[in-house]
Amino acid sequence: MRIFSRLLPVVVAALAGCGSSTVSTSEPPPSIHGGWTRTSLTEAKNDALPESIRSLPSARAWSVTYRGPHDMTGVWIVYPSETVAFEALQKLNKGPSIWPIRIGPVFLVLQAEGIPRQALGDFQEGVVKAIQ
């Protein structure tokens, strides 16, 4: 019983992070922390999505370009739930030219060819700040 009482707070704290997170935006934000500004936004049709995730139900999707320290182009997808976005992350055919970002139900697939990993990480951090 003593071990259980010591582990219970740890288990409760770990499970607290499993709940649904709320995302304050669905459309790609006009700017991303770190110096990126959205310059292009068009609603994406299903054939604009990566082939490996086209079968998943998306709520909305956009082709988006941000100009900044390094230009970023990709597809911003809002799924009906975090579970579907997580499944998209698992199904996505990843390679050196693909950089996926998932935050709650939002899933962003960047074309990363020629972009330094540090810049991709900085952009990802900015996306997190912009939508939470």
Buried (B, 14 or more C-beta within 10 A) or exposed (E): EEEEEEEEEEEEEEEEEEEEEEBEEEBBBEEBBBBBEBEEBEEBEEEBBBEEBEEBEBEEBBBBBBBBBBBBBBBBBBBEEBEBBBBBBEBBEEEEEBBBBBBBBBBBBBBBEEBEEEBBEBBBBBBBEBBE
